Structures are given as C-alpha cells and as structure tokens.
Amino acid sequence: MKSLVLTIDGMSCNHCLNAVNKALDSLPGLTVRAVHMGRAEVDLADDGPDSDAVVAAIDEAGYNVSHVEVAA
C-alpha cells in the first residue's frame, strides 16, 4: 500500500470538498483518509490506481493538483 498527500489549488468551500471527495471515491482501490481545504490524503492499494490517475480524477473535477507527496 502507498499513501499520497496531495496539495490541491482552487478549493474554497464545502462544495469543493464534496467534489474532490466524490472524484476520489470514484476510483477503485483508493481509500480516502481525509480531504481538507487545499489538501487530500489517500491510500492506494497495490492493485489500485497510480498517482497520475488520482491527479487526473481531481483535474476532471475542476481542481489543480500542485504537489503530490508519496509515502511508501
């Protein structure tokens, strides 16, 4: 299992939090640990999505990921 901490630009309200949560929840093999204003923490299963797929899902929701920190 791998953990990601994502810095997300453009989040400013509860709608933003819900949109990012929904985008992340749509990815199989990903567990959302927390979503805060400007930040998300997720765990990826070994057979789950890669970090590029996570960033793409957030981008599709309308937000920009400016930094991804990977922890093994």
PDB file of N, H, CA, C and O in Angstrom:
ATOM      1  N   MET A   1       0.834  -1.176   0.000  1.00  0.00           N
ATOM      2  CA  MET A   1       0.000   0.000   0.000  1.00  0.00           C
ATOM      3  C   MET A   1       0.880   1.240   0.000  1.00  0.00           C
ATOM      4  O   MET A   1       1.931   1.277   0.639  1.00  0.00           O
ATOM      5  N   LYS A   2       0.431   2.247  -0.726  1.00  0.00           N
ATOM      6  H   LYS A   2      -0.424   2.217  -1.245  1.00  0.00           H
ATOM      7  CA  LYS A   2       1.153   3.501  -0.837  1.00  0.00           C
ATOM      8  C   LYS A   2       0.216   4.622  -0.409  1.00  0.00           C
ATOM      9  O   LYS A   2      -0.985   4.563  -0.671  1.00  0.00           O
ATOM     10  N   SER A   3       0.751   5.628   0.240  1.00  0.00           N
ATOM     11  H   SER A   3       1.727   5.676   0.454  1.00  0.00           H
ATOM     12  CA  SER A   3      -0.036   6.781   0.660  1.00  0.00           C
ATOM     13  C   SER A   3       0.379   8.012  -0.128  1.00  0.00           C
ATOM     14  O   SER A   3       1.556   8.196  -0.438  1.00  0.00           O
ATOM     15  N   LEU A   4      -0.606   8.860  -0.451  1.00  0.00           N
ATOM     16  H   LEU A   4      -1.562   8.710  -0.199  1.00  0.00           H
ATOM     17  CA  LEU A   4      -0.349  10.117  -1.146  1.00  0.00           C
ATOM     18  C   LEU A   4      -0.910  11.259  -0.323  1.00  0.00           C
ATOM     19  O   LEU A   4      -1.971  11.136   0.290  1.00  0.00           O
ATOM     20  N   VAL A   5      -0.197  12.363  -0.314  1.00  0.00           N
ATOM     21  H   VAL A   5       0.664  12.463  -0.812  1.00  0.00           H
ATOM     22  CA  VAL A   5      -0.697  13.621   0.219  1.00  0.00           C
ATOM     23  C   VAL A   5      -0.663  14.596  -0.952  1.00  0.00           C
ATOM     24  O   VAL A   5       0.397  14.887  -1.507  1.00  0.00           O
ATOM     25  N   LEU A   6      -1.848  15.099  -1.320  1.00  0.00           N
ATOM     26  H   LEU A   6      -2.709  14.863  -0.869  1.00  0.00           H
ATOM     27  CA  LEU A   6      -1.975  15.959  -2.496  1.00  0.00           C
ATOM     28  C   LEU A   6      -2.293  17.386  -2.080  1.00  0.00           C
ATOM     29  O   LEU A   6      -3.183  17.615  -1.260  1.00  0.00           O
ATOM     30  N   THR A   7      -1.574  18.340  -2.640  1.00  0.00           N
ATOM     31  H   THR A   7      -0.851  18.155  -3.305  1.00  0.00           H
ATOM     32  CA  THR A   7      -1.886  19.749  -2.449  1.00  0.00           C
ATOM     33  C   THR A   7      -2.760  20.161  -3.622  1.00  0.00           C
ATOM     34  O   THR A   7      -2.372  20.006  -4.780  1.00  0.00           O
ATOM     35  N   ILE A   8      -3.949  20.690  -3.316  1.00  0.00           N
ATOM     36  H   ILE A   8      -4.263  20.817  -2.375  1.00  0.00           H
ATOM     37  CA  ILE A   8      -4.948  20.975  -4.345  1.00  0.00           C
ATOM     38  C   ILE A   8      -5.276  22.462  -4.333  1.00  0.00           C
ATOM     39  O   ILE A   8      -5.660  23.015  -3.302  1.00  0.00           O
ATOM     40  N   ASP A   9      -5.120  23.104  -5.489  1.00  0.00           N
ATOM     41  H   ASP A   9      -4.807  22.655  -6.326  1.00  0.00           H
ATOM     42  CA  ASP A   9      -5.425  24.525  -5.627  1.00  0.00           C
ATOM     43  C   ASP A   9      -6.868  24.708  -6.088  1.00  0.00           C
ATOM     44  O   ASP A   9      -7.411  23.862  -6.797  1.00  0.00           O
ATOM     45  N   GLY A  10      -7.481  25.810  -5.683  1.00  0.00           N
ATOM     46  H   GLY A  10      -7.039  26.497  -5.106  1.00  0.00           H
ATOM     47  CA  GLY A  10      -8.803  26.175  -6.156  1.00  0.00           C
ATOM     48  C   GLY A  10      -9.952  25.757  -5.266  1.00  0.00           C
ATOM     49  O   GLY A  10     -11.109  26.002  -5.605  1.00  0.00           O
ATOM     50  N   MET A  11      -9.668  25.139  -4.150  1.00  0.00           N
ATOM     51  H   MET A  11      -8.727  24.940  -3.875  1.00  0.00           H
ATOM     52  CA  MET A  11     -10.729  24.726  -3.230  1.00  0.00           C
ATOM     53  C   MET A  11     -11.022  25.878  -2.270  1.00  0.00           C
ATOM     54  O   MET A  11     -10.113  26.429  -1.650  1.00  0.00           O
ATOM     55  N   SER A  12     -12.329  26.242  -2.154  1.00  0.00           N
ATOM     56  H   SER A  12     -13.068  25.794  -2.658  1.00  0.00           H
ATOM     57  CA  SER A  12     -12.650  27.372  -1.295  1.00  0.00           C
ATOM     58  C   SER A  12     -13.938  27.209  -0.490  1.00  0.00           C
ATOM     59  O   SER A  12     -14.307  28.109   0.264  1.00  0.00           O
ATOM     60  N   CYS A  13     -14.632  26.068  -0.638  1.00  0.00           N
ATOM     61  H   CYS A  13     -14.332  25.337  -1.250  1.00  0.00           H
ATOM     62  CA  CYS A  13     -15.913  25.923   0.064  1.00  0.00           C
ATOM     63  C   CYS A  13     -16.262  24.443   0.239  1.00  0.00           C
ATOM     64  O   CYS A  13     -15.535  23.562  -0.220  1.00  0.00           O
ATOM     65  N   ASN A  14     -17.388  24.186   0.910  1.00  0.00           N
ATOM     66  H   ASN A  14     -17.979  24.901   1.283  1.00  0.00           H
ATOM     67  CA  ASN A  14     -17.822  22.804   1.122  1.00  0.00           C
ATOM     68  C   ASN A  14     -18.142  22.094  -0.187  1.00  0.00           C
ATOM     69  O   ASN A  14     -17.937  20.886  -0.302  1.00  0.00           O
ATOM     70  N   HIS A  15     -18.644  22.837  -1.178  1.00  0.00           N
ATOM     71  H   HIS A  15     -18.810  23.819  -1.084  1.00  0.00           H
ATOM     72  CA  HIS A  15     -18.892  22.222  -2.490  1.00  0.00           C
ATOM     73  C   HIS A  15     -17.587  21.663  -3.057  1.00  0.00           C
ATOM     74  O   HIS A  15     -17.567  20.569  -3.621  1.00  0.00           O
ATOM     75  N   CYS A  16     -16.514  22.412  -2.906  1.00  0.00           N
ATOM     76  H   CYS A  16     -16.531  23.301  -2.448  1.00  0.00           H
ATOM     77  CA  CYS A  16     -15.201  21.963  -3.388  1.00  0.00           C
ATOM     78  C   CYS A  16     -14.772  20.676  -2.674  1.00  0.00           C
ATOM     79  O   CYS A  16     -14.305  19.731  -3.309  1.00  0.00           O
ATOM     80  N   LEU A  17     -14.937  20.653  -1.350  1.00  0.00           N
ATOM     81  H   LEU A  17     -15.316  21.421  -0.835  1.00  0.00           H
ATOM     82  CA  LEU A  17     -14.591  19.460  -0.579  1.00  0.00           C
ATOM     83  C   LEU A  17     -15.390  18.256  -1.068  1.00  0.00           C
ATOM     84  O   LEU A  17     -14.841  17.170  -1.252  1.00  0.00           O
ATOM     85  N   ASN A  18     -16.688  18.457  -1.277  1.00  0.00           N
ATOM     86  H   ASN A  18     -17.134  19.340  -1.128  1.00  0.00           H
ATOM     87  CA  ASN A  18     -17.544  17.361  -1.733  1.00  0.00           C
ATOM     88  C   ASN A  18     -17.164  16.897  -3.137  1.00  0.00           C
ATOM     89  O   ASN A  18     -17.170  15.697  -3.413  1.00  0.00           O
ATOM     90  N   ALA A  19     -16.834  17.832  -4.021  1.00  0.00           N
ATOM     91  H   ALA A  19     -16.830  18.807  -3.797  1.00  0.00           H
ATOM     92  CA  ALA A  19     -16.465  17.474  -5.389  1.00  0.00           C
ATOM     93  C   ALA A  19     -15.181  16.653  -5.421  1.00  0.00           C
ATOM     94  O   ALA A  19     -15.086  15.675  -6.162  1.00  0.00           O
ATOM     95  N   VAL A  20     -14.198  17.046  -4.623  1.00  0.00           N
ATOM     96  H   VAL A  20     -14.275  17.840  -4.020  1.00  0.00           H
ATOM     97  CA  VAL A  20     -12.938  16.301  -4.571  1.00  0.00           C
ATOM     98  C   VAL A  20     -13.168  14.930  -3.936  1.00  0.00           C
ATOM     99  O   VAL A  20     -12.648  13.926  -4.422  1.00  0.00           O
ATOM    100  N   ASN A  21     -13.938  14.887  -2.862  1.00  0.00           N
ATOM    101  H   ASN A  21     -14.360  15.703  -2.468  1.00  0.00           H
ATOM    102  CA  ASN A  21     -14.265  13.602  -2.228  1.00  0.00           C
ATOM    103  C   ASN A  21     -14.940  12.658  -3.219  1.00  0.00           C
ATOM    104  O   ASN A  21     -14.584  11.483  -3.305  1.00  0.00           O
ATOM    105  N   LYS A  22     -15.903  13.171  -3.958  1.00  0.00           N
ATOM    106  H   LYS A  22     -16.192  14.126  -3.888  1.00  0.00           H
ATOM    107  CA  LYS A  22     -16.634  12.359  -4.933  1.00  0.00           C
ATOM    108  C   LYS A  22     -15.694  11.847  -6.032  1.00  0.00           C
ATOM    109  O   LYS A  22     -15.776  10.685  -6.432  1.00  0.00           O
ATOM    110  N   ALA A  23     -14.817  12.707  -6.507  1.00  0.00           N
ATOM    111  H   ALA A  23     -14.751  13.650  -6.182  1.00  0.00           H
ATOM    112  CA  ALA A  23     -13.865  12.307  -7.545  1.00  0.00           C
ATOM    113  C   ALA A  23     -12.942  11.196  -7.040  1.00  0.00           C
ATOM    114  O   ALA A  23     -12.669  10.233  -7.757  1.00  0.00           O
ATOM    115  N   LEU A  24     -12.466  11.338  -5.804  1.00  0.00           N
ATOM    116  H   LEU A  24     -12.688  12.120  -5.221  1.00  0.00           H
ATOM    117  CA  LEU A  24     -11.574  10.328  -5.239  1.00  0.00           C
ATOM    118  C   LEU A  24     -12.314   9.027  -4.944  1.00  0.00           C
ATOM    119  O   LEU A  24     -11.780   7.942  -5.174  1.00  0.00           O
ATOM    120  N   ASP A  25     -13.541   9.132  -4.437  1.00  0.00           N
ATOM    121  H   ASP A  25     -13.975  10.014  -4.251  1.00  0.00           H
ATOM    122  CA  ASP A  25     -14.332   7.939  -4.127  1.00  0.00           C
ATOM    123  C   ASP A  25     -14.662   7.123  -5.371  1.00  0.00           C
ATOM    124  O   ASP A  25     -14.971   5.936  -5.267  1.00  0.00           O
ATOM    125  N   SER A  26     -14.601   7.748  -6.549  1.00  0.00           N
ATOM    126  H   SER A  26     -14.350   8.712  -6.633  1.00  0.00           H
ATOM    127  CA  SER A  26     -14.933   7.038  -7.784  1.00  0.00           C
ATOM    128  C   SER A  26     -13.811   6.109  -8.254  1.00  0.00           C
ATOM    129  O   SER A  26     -14.004   5.322  -9.181  1.00  0.00           O
ATOM    130  N   LEU A  27     -12.655   6.198  -7.625  1.00  0.00           N
ATOM    131  H   LEU A  27     -12.498   6.837  -6.872  1.00  0.00           H
ATOM    132  CA  LEU A  27     -11.510   5.384  -8.041  1.00  0.00           C
ATOM    133  C   LEU A  27     -11.435   4.096  -7.225  1.00  0.00           C
ATOM    134  O   LEU A  27     -11.227   4.145  -6.013  1.00  0.00           O
ATOM    135  N   PRO A  28     -11.602   2.943  -7.877  1.00  0.00           N
ATOM    136  CA  PRO A  28     -11.472   1.683  -7.138  1.00  0.00           C
ATOM    137  C   PRO A  28     -10.028   1.470  -6.679  1.00  0.00           C
ATOM    138  O   PRO A  28      -9.083   1.821  -7.385  1.00  0.00           O
ATOM    139  N   GLY A  29      -9.875   0.899  -5.503  1.00  0.00           N
ATOM    140  H   GLY A  29     -10.643   0.614  -4.930  1.00  0.00           H
ATOM    141  CA  GLY A  29      -8.545   0.631  -4.978  1.00  0.00           C
ATOM    142  C   GLY A  29      -7.928   1.813  -4.257  1.00  0.00           C
ATOM    143  O   GLY A  29      -6.744   1.791  -3.924  1.00  0.00           O
ATOM    144  N   LEU A  30      -8.732   2.855  -4.012  1.00  0.00           N
ATOM    145  H   LEU A  30      -9.695   2.872  -4.283  1.00  0.00           H
ATOM    146  CA  LEU A  30      -8.268   4.042  -3.314  1.00  0.00           C
ATOM    147  C   LEU A  30      -9.128   4.245  -2.076  1.00  0.00           C
ATOM    148  O   LEU A  30     -10.354   4.148  -2.137  1.00  0.00           O
ATOM    149  N   THR A  31      -8.478   4.528  -0.953  1.00  0.00           N
ATOM    150  H   THR A  31      -7.482   4.607  -0.903  1.00  0.00           H
ATOM    151  CA  THR A  31      -9.184   4.835   0.287  1.00  0.00           C
ATOM    152  C   THR A  31      -8.879   6.281   0.652  1.00  0.00           C
ATOM    153  O   THR A  31      -7.715   6.661   0.787  1.00  0.00           O
ATOM    154  N   VAL A  32      -9.923   7.085   0.810  1.00  0.00           N
ATOM    155  H   VAL A  32     -10.868   6.776   0.701  1.00  0.00           H
ATOM    156  CA  VAL A  32      -9.752   8.479   1.207  1.00  0.00           C
ATOM    157  C   VAL A  32      -9.579   8.530   2.722  1.00  0.00           C
ATOM    158  O   VAL A  32     -10.471   8.124   3.467  1.00  0.00           O
ATOM    159  N   ARG A  33      -8.444   9.024   3.171  1.00  0.00           N
ATOM    160  H   ARG A  33      -7.719   9.354   2.566  1.00  0.00           H
ATOM    161  CA  ARG A  33      -8.221   9.212   4.612  1.00  0.00           C
ATOM    162  C   ARG A  33      -8.787  10.536   5.078  1.00  0.00           C
ATOM    163  O   ARG A  33      -9.416  10.609   6.133  1.00  0.00           O
ATOM    164  N   ALA A  34      -8.565  11.596   4.290  1.00  0.00           N
ATOM    165  H   ALA A  34      -8.054  11.537   3.433  1.00  0.00           H
ATOM    166  CA  ALA A  34      -9.067  12.924   4.669  1.00  0.00           C
ATOM    167  C   ALA A  34      -9.021  13.856   3.467  1.00  0.00           C
ATOM    168  O   ALA A  34      -8.134  13.766   2.618  1.00  0.00           O
ATOM    169  N   VAL A  35     -10.001  14.752   3.418  1.00  0.00           N
ATOM    170  H   VAL A  35     -10.721  14.824   4.108  1.00  0.00           H
ATOM    171  CA  VAL A  35      -9.977  15.848   2.456  1.00  0.00           C
ATOM    172  C   VAL A  35     -10.224  17.124   3.241  1.00  0.00           C
ATOM    173  O   VAL A  35     -11.247  17.272   3.908  1.00  0.00           O
ATOM    174  N   HIS A  36      -9.282  18.034   3.153  1.00  0.00           N
ATOM    175  H   HIS A  36      -8.451  17.914   2.611  1.00  0.00           H
ATOM    176  CA  HIS A  36      -9.367  19.332   3.813  1.00  0.00           C
ATOM    177  C   HIS A  36      -9.245  20.395   2.727  1.00  0.00           C
ATOM    178  O   HIS A  36      -8.905  20.084   1.585  1.00  0.00           O
ATOM    179  N   MET A  37      -9.515  21.608   3.071  1.00  0.00           N
ATOM    180  H   MET A  37      -9.792  21.860   3.998  1.00  0.00           H
ATOM    181  CA  MET A  37      -9.378  22.692   2.116  1.00  0.00           C
ATOM    182  C   MET A  37      -7.936  22.744   1.614  1.00  0.00           C
ATOM    183  O   MET A  37      -7.018  23.036   2.380  1.00  0.00           O
ATOM    184  N   GLY A  38      -7.740  22.461   0.328  1.00  0.00           N
ATOM    185  H   GLY A  38      -8.486  22.223  -0.294  1.00  0.00           H
ATOM    186  CA  GLY A  38      -6.415  22.534  -0.276  1.00  0.00           C
ATOM    187  C   GLY A  38      -5.547  21.304  -0.095  1.00  0.00           C
ATOM    188  O   GLY A  38      -4.363  21.336  -0.427  1.00  0.00           O
ATOM    189  N   ARG A  39      -6.115  20.207   0.431  1.00  0.00           N
ATOM    190  H   ARG A  39      -7.077  20.182   0.700  1.00  0.00           H
ATOM    191  CA  ARG A  39      -5.270  19.037   0.717  1.00  0.00           C
ATOM    192  C   ARG A  39      -6.128  17.774   0.776  1.00  0.00           C
ATOM    193  O   ARG A  39      -7.248  17.788   1.284  1.00  0.00           O
ATOM    194  N   ALA A  40      -5.582  16.694   0.250  1.00  0.00           N
ATOM    195  H   ALA A  40      -4.671  16.682  -0.164  1.00  0.00           H
ATOM    196  CA  ALA A  40      -6.227  15.386   0.371  1.00  0.00           C
ATOM    197  C   ALA A  40      -5.175  14.352   0.735  1.00  0.00           C
ATOM    198  O   ALA A  40      -4.029  14.432   0.293  1.00  0.00           O
ATOM    199  N   GLU A  41      -5.577  13.384   1.546  1.00  0.00           N
ATOM    200  H   GLU A  41      -6.508  13.319   1.905  1.00  0.00           H
ATOM    201  CA  GLU A  41      -4.709  12.277   1.942  1.00  0.00           C
ATOM    202  C   GLU A  41      -5.422  10.986   1.572  1.00  0.00           C
ATOM    203  O   GLU A  41      -6.561  10.758   1.981  1.00  0.00           O
ATOM    204  N   VAL A  42      -4.745  10.138   0.792  1.00  0.00           N
ATOM    205  H   VAL A  42      -3.820  10.324   0.459  1.00  0.00           H
ATOM    206  CA  VAL A  42      -5.357   8.898   0.327  1.00  0.00           C
ATOM    207  C   VAL A  42      -4.373   7.741   0.451  1.00  0.00           C
ATOM    208  O   VAL A  42      -3.158   7.935   0.479  1.00  0.00           O
ATOM    209  N   ASP A  43      -4.926   6.536   0.525  1.00  0.00           N
ATOM    210  H   ASP A  43      -5.913   6.378   0.502  1.00  0.00           H
ATOM    211  CA  ASP A  43      -4.136   5.308   0.489  1.00  0.00           C
ATOM    212  C   ASP A  43      -4.483   4.571  -0.793  1.00  0.00           C
ATOM    213  O   ASP A  43      -5.653   4.474  -1.164  1.00  0.00           O
ATOM    214  N   LEU A  44      -3.469   4.054  -1.467  1.00  0.00           N
ATOM    215  H   LEU A  44      -2.519   4.132  -1.166  1.00  0.00           H
ATOM    216  CA  LEU A  44      -3.659   3.308  -2.700  1.00  0.00           C
ATOM    217  C   LEU A  44      -3.327   1.840  -2.468  1.00  0.00           C
ATOM    218  O   LEU A  44      -2.255   1.508  -1.964  1.00  0.00           O
ATOM    219  N   ALA A  45      -4.256   0.967  -2.840  1.00  0.00           N
ATOM    220  H   ALA A  45      -5.128   1.237  -3.249  1.00  0.00           H
ATOM    221  CA  ALA A  45      -3.989  -0.467  -2.770  1.00  0.00           C
ATOM    222  C   ALA A  45      -2.923  -0.807  -3.805  1.00  0.00           C
ATOM    223  O   ALA A  45      -2.721  -0.068  -4.768  1.00  0.00           O
ATOM    224  N   ASP A  46      -2.244  -1.933  -3.597  1.00  0.00           N
ATOM    225  H   ASP A  46      -2.408  -2.534  -2.814  1.00  0.00           H
ATOM    226  CA  ASP A  46      -1.194  -2.344  -4.529  1.00  0.00           C
ATOM    227  C   ASP A  46      -1.716  -2.493  -5.951  1.00  0.00           C
ATOM    228  O   ASP A  46      -0.991  -2.225  -6.908  1.00  0.00           O
ATOM    229  N   ASP A  47      -2.973  -2.919  -6.098  1.00  0.00           N
ATOM    230  H   ASP A  47      -3.563  -3.136  -5.320  1.00  0.00           H
ATOM    231  CA  ASP A  47      -3.554  -3.064  -7.433  1.00  0.00           C
ATOM    232  C   ASP A  47      -4.487  -1.899  -7.775  1.00  0.00           C
ATOM    233  O   ASP A  47      -5.291  -1.996  -8.702  1.00  0.00           O
ATOM    234  N   GLY A  48      -4.378  -0.801  -7.027  1.00  0.00           N
ATOM    235  H   GLY A  48      -3.724  -0.722  -6.274  1.00  0.00           H
ATOM    236  CA  GLY A  48      -5.222   0.369  -7.224  1.00  0.00           C
ATOM    237  C   GLY A  48      -4.638   1.323  -8.258  1.00  0.00           C
ATOM    238  O   GLY A  48      -3.686   0.984  -8.960  1.00  0.00           O
ATOM    239  N   PRO A  49      -5.215   2.515  -8.345  1.00  0.00           N
ATOM    240  CA  PRO A  49      -4.764   3.498  -9.325  1.00  0.00           C
ATOM    241  C   PRO A  49      -3.376   4.024  -8.985  1.00  0.00           C
ATOM    242  O   PRO A  49      -2.937   3.955  -7.838  1.00  0.00           O
ATOM    243  N   ASP A  50      -2.690   4.553 -10.001  1.00  0.00           N
ATOM    244  H   ASP A  50      -3.047   4.609 -10.933  1.00  0.00           H
ATOM    245  CA  ASP A  50      -1.411   5.202  -9.733  1.00  0.00           C
ATOM    246  C   ASP A  50      -1.658   6.682  -9.450  1.00  0.00           C
ATOM    247  O   ASP A  50      -2.785   7.161  -9.566  1.00  0.00           O
ATOM    248  N   SER A  51      -0.610   7.394  -9.083  1.00  0.00           N
ATOM    249  H   SER A  51       0.306   7.004  -8.989  1.00  0.00           H
ATOM    250  CA  SER A  51      -0.776   8.795  -8.710  1.00  0.00           C
ATOM    251  C   SER A  51      -1.273   9.642  -9.876  1.00  0.00           C
ATOM    252  O   SER A  51      -1.998  10.614  -9.663  1.00  0.00           O
ATOM    253  N   ASP A  52      -0.896   9.289 -11.109  1.00  0.00           N
ATOM    254  H   ASP A  52      -0.308   8.499 -11.282  1.00  0.00           H
ATOM    255  CA  ASP A  52      -1.379  10.037 -12.275  1.00  0.00           C
ATOM    256  C   ASP A  52      -2.894   9.933 -12.413  1.00  0.00           C
ATOM    257  O   ASP A  52      -3.549  10.912 -12.772  1.00  0.00           O
ATOM    258  N   ALA A  53      -3.455   8.763 -12.133  1.00  0.00           N
ATOM    259  H   ALA A  53      -2.923   7.968 -11.841  1.00  0.00           H
ATOM    260  CA  ALA A  53      -4.909   8.577 -12.218  1.00  0.00           C
ATOM    261  C   ALA A  53      -5.615   9.384 -11.131  1.00  0.00           C
ATOM    262  O   ALA A  53      -6.702   9.914 -11.361  1.00  0.00           O
ATOM    263  N   VAL A  54      -5.012   9.478  -9.964  1.00  0.00           N
ATOM    264  H   VAL A  54      -4.130   9.047  -9.778  1.00  0.00           H
ATOM    265  CA  VAL A  54      -5.588  10.263  -8.867  1.00  0.00           C
ATOM    266  C   VAL A  54      -5.597  11.746  -9.244  1.00  0.00           C
ATOM    267  O   VAL A  54      -6.603  12.433  -9.065  1.00  0.00           O
ATOM    268  N   VAL A  55      -4.480  12.230  -9.763  1.00  0.00           N
ATOM    269  H   VAL A  55      -3.662  11.672  -9.909  1.00  0.00           H
ATOM    270  CA  VAL A  55      -4.385  13.628 -10.191  1.00  0.00           C
ATOM    271  C   VAL A  55      -5.391  13.907 -11.310  1.00  0.00           C
ATOM    272  O   VAL A  55      -6.043  14.951 -11.308  1.00  0.00           O
ATOM    273  N   ALA A  56      -5.521  12.982 -12.263  1.00  0.00           N
ATOM    274  H   ALA A  56      -4.991  12.133 -12.264  1.00  0.00           H
ATOM    275  CA  ALA A  56      -6.456  13.158 -13.374  1.00  0.00           C
ATOM    276  C   ALA A  56      -7.904  13.253 -12.874  1.00  0.00           C
ATOM    277  O   ALA A  56      -8.679  14.063 -13.381  1.00  0.00           O
ATOM    278  N   ALA A  57      -8.266  12.442 -11.896  1.00  0.00           N
ATOM    279  H   ALA A  57      -7.636  11.783 -11.484  1.00  0.00           H
ATOM    280  CA  ALA A  57      -9.627  12.484 -11.350  1.00  0.00           C
ATOM    281  C   ALA A  57      -9.914  13.837 -10.696  1.00  0.00           C
ATOM    282  O   ALA A  57     -11.008  14.382 -10.843  1.00  0.00           O
ATOM    283  N   ILE A  58      -8.942  14.368  -9.984  1.00  0.00           N
ATOM    284  H   ILE A  58      -8.053  13.926  -9.864  1.00  0.00           H
ATOM    285  CA  ILE A  58      -9.122  15.673  -9.353  1.00  0.00           C
ATOM    286  C   ILE A  58      -9.178  16.775 -10.411  1.00  0.00           C
ATOM    287  O   ILE A  58      -9.979  17.705 -10.304  1.00  0.00           O
ATOM    288  N   ASP A  59      -8.325  16.667 -11.431  1.00  0.00           N
ATOM    289  H   ASP A  59      -7.675  15.912 -11.518  1.00  0.00           H
ATOM    290  CA  ASP A  59      -8.358  17.634 -12.536  1.00  0.00           C
ATOM    291  C   ASP A  59      -9.719  17.629 -13.226  1.00  0.00           C
ATOM    292  O   ASP A  59     -10.256  18.689 -13.549  1.00  0.00           O
ATOM    293  N   GLU A  60     -10.277  16.443 -13.452  1.00  0.00           N
ATOM    294  H   GLU A  60      -9.840  15.582 -13.190  1.00  0.00           H
ATOM    295  CA  GLU A  60     -11.582  16.331 -14.103  1.00  0.00           C
ATOM    296  C   GLU A  60     -12.690  16.948 -13.253  1.00  0.00           C
ATOM    297  O   GLU A  60     -13.710  17.391 -13.783  1.00  0.00           O
ATOM    298  N   ALA A  61     -12.491  16.976 -11.941  1.00  0.00           N
ATOM    299  H   ALA A  61     -11.663  16.617 -11.511  1.00  0.00           H
ATOM    300  CA  ALA A  61     -13.467  17.603 -11.046  1.00  0.00           C
ATOM    301  C   ALA A  61     -13.331  19.129 -11.051  1.00  0.00           C
ATOM    302  O   ALA A  61     -14.162  19.828 -10.472  1.00  0.00           O
ATOM    303  N   GLY A  62     -12.288  19.641 -11.701  1.00  0.00           N
ATOM    304  H   GLY A  62     -11.612  19.073 -12.171  1.00  0.00           H
ATOM    305  CA  GLY A  62     -12.129  21.090 -11.836  1.00  0.00           C
ATOM    306  C   GLY A  62     -11.103  21.725 -10.926  1.00  0.00           C
ATOM    307  O   GLY A  62     -11.097  22.943 -10.747  1.00  0.00           O
ATOM    308  N   TYR A  63     -10.223  20.904 -10.340  1.00  0.00           N
ATOM    309  H   TYR A  63     -10.228  19.914 -10.485  1.00  0.00           H
ATOM    310  CA  TYR A  63      -9.237  21.432  -9.401  1.00  0.00           C
ATOM    311  C   TYR A  63      -7.839  21.033  -9.855  1.00  0.00           C
ATOM    312  O   TYR A  63      -7.663  20.031 -10.547  1.00  0.00           O
ATOM    313  N   ASN A  64      -6.852  21.823  -9.460  1.00  0.00           N
ATOM    314  H   ASN A  64      -6.995  22.637  -8.898  1.00  0.00           H
ATOM    315  CA  ASN A  64      -5.476  21.609  -9.883  1.00  0.00           C
ATOM    316  C   ASN A  64      -4.646  21.043  -8.733  1.00  0.00           C
ATOM    317  O   ASN A  64      -4.614  21.611  -7.641  1.00  0.00           O
ATOM    318  N   VAL A  65      -3.983  19.932  -8.986  1.00  0.00           N
ATOM    319  H   VAL A  65      -4.009  19.471  -9.873  1.00  0.00           H
ATOM    320  CA  VAL A  65      -3.066  19.354  -8.002  1.00  0.00           C
ATOM    321  C   VAL A  65      -1.687  19.971  -8.263  1.00  0.00           C
ATOM    322  O   VAL A  65      -1.089  19.757  -9.317  1.00  0.00           O
ATOM    323  N   SER A  66      -1.199  20.733  -7.293  1.00  0.00           N
ATOM    324  H   SER A  66      -1.684  20.907  -6.437  1.00  0.00           H
ATOM    325  CA  SER A  66       0.076  21.422  -7.481  1.00  0.00           C
ATOM    326  C   SER A  66       1.259  20.638  -6.916  1.00  0.00           C
ATOM    327  O   SER A  66       2.408  20.913  -7.261  1.00  0.00           O
ATOM    328  N   HIS A  67       0.981  19.660  -6.047  1.00  0.00           N
ATOM    329  H   HIS A  67       0.048  19.436  -5.766  1.00  0.00           H
ATOM    330  CA  HIS A  67       2.076  18.873  -5.470  1.00  0.00           C
ATOM    331  C   HIS A  67       1.531  17.525  -4.994  1.00  0.00           C
ATOM    332  O   HIS A  67       0.439  17.433  -4.434  1.00  0.00           O
ATOM    333  N   VAL A  68       2.337  16.478  -5.239  1.00  0.00           N
ATOM    334  H   VAL A  68       3.224  16.553  -5.694  1.00  0.00           H
ATOM    335  CA  VAL A  68       2.000  15.142  -4.758  1.00  0.00           C
ATOM    336  C   VAL A  68       3.172  14.619  -3.941  1.00  0.00           C
ATOM    337  O   VAL A  68       4.296  14.535  -4.438  1.00  0.00           O
ATOM    338  N   GLU A  69       2.911  14.273  -2.708  1.00  0.00           N
ATOM    339  H   GLU A  69       1.999  14.341  -2.305  1.00  0.00           H
ATOM    340  CA  GLU A  69       3.916  13.667  -1.839  1.00  0.00           C
ATOM    341  C   GLU A  69       3.586  12.190  -1.697  1.00  0.00           C
ATOM    342  O   GLU A  69       2.473  11.831  -1.314  1.00  0.00           O
ATOM    343  N   VAL A  70       4.550  11.339  -2.004  1.00  0.00           N
ATOM    344  H   VAL A  70       5.455  11.631  -2.315  1.00  0.00           H
ATOM    345  CA  VAL A  70       4.334   9.888  -1.957  1.00  0.00           C
ATOM    346  C   VAL A  70       5.080   9.318  -0.751  1.00  0.00           C
ATOM    347  O   VAL A  70       6.264   9.588  -0.549  1.00  0.00           O
ATOM    348  N   ALA A  71       4.366   8.531   0.037  1.00  0.00           N
ATOM    349  H   ALA A  71       3.404   8.312  -0.127  1.00  0.00           H
ATOM    350  CA  ALA A  71       4.961   7.817   1.159  1.00  0.00           C
ATOM    351  C   ALA A  71       4.719   6.337   0.958  1.00  0.00           C
ATOM    352  O   ALA A  71       3.591   5.929   0.679  1.00  0.00           O
ATOM    353  N   ALA A  72       5.744   5.531   1.092  1.00  0.00           N
ATOM    354  H   ALA A  72       6.660   5.862   1.319  1.00  0.00           H
ATOM    355  CA  ALA A  72       5.605   4.088   0.845  1.00  0.00           C
ATOM    356  C   ALA A  72       4.760   3.412   1.883  1.00  0.00           C
ATOM    357  O   ALA A  72       4.550   2.201   1.814  1.00  0.00           O
TER     358      ALA A  72
END
